[in-house]
Amino acid sequence: MKHSFYGCENELERNYFARVSYFTHQKPVAFSPKFCHFFSEKFEELFVSTTGIKPSRKIGILMPNRDDSRQLYEPGLVSRLNPVLWIMPDYFDDISFCWQSKTGNMVKPTDEEFDLSDLECWLEGLKPVEYWKQVATEKNIHPFKISNLPFELKVFGFGVNTMVFRIYNRWGQLMFESNNPRIGWNGVFKGKPQPMDAYAYTLEAELIDGEKVKQAGNITLVR
């Protein structure tokens, strides 16, 4: 399967940015099929040519994920989409995809009728050296260690449609279960902080393209 930063093959993929955000100030952004392909192809082309890093399950773009994040879409003669670059497991960077019309027209993400040859586009805010440091660091080697509680262990991913995330103690007792990526485990079970120990996790997920993913491993709870 070829990975891409943004999928346009069906309506569900195309409307990832049109989902209602956890951050209420963010306005959802819908893409027309033509604009989606323009954005997806140009973003990947510019990102790869600038950084040398290709999209994968370990790197992607997400909705803005802070209370003080810029609006995802900023219209203007120079228009901007402001997604977050995510590198597994916990690196996030605000970047901008910018475009403008050579003839002064204003092209919106919902537009279907526009001249591709009339548009100039570029990326702002890229940090290639920092990205390579993150990609080269084996931060995703198991077991993870969780410290500085309260800290919620969450599932971070791009293009996740449904998921079930479970954590068990060494005796097989279920400590935590969630089907919401925004809800994580803080090391507490039935109101009591759990002891420093190894815990097992399982993750079953279905991606927006229909692919099903299963993962399992261990984490170490450290206080």
Helices and strands as residue ranges (DSSP letters): H 11-14, G 16-18, H 33-51, E 59-62, E 73-74, E 78-81, E 84-87, E 91-94, E 96-101, G 116-118, E 119-124, H 128-136, E 144-146, E 160-168, E 174-178, E 188-189, E 192-193, E 197-207, E 212-221
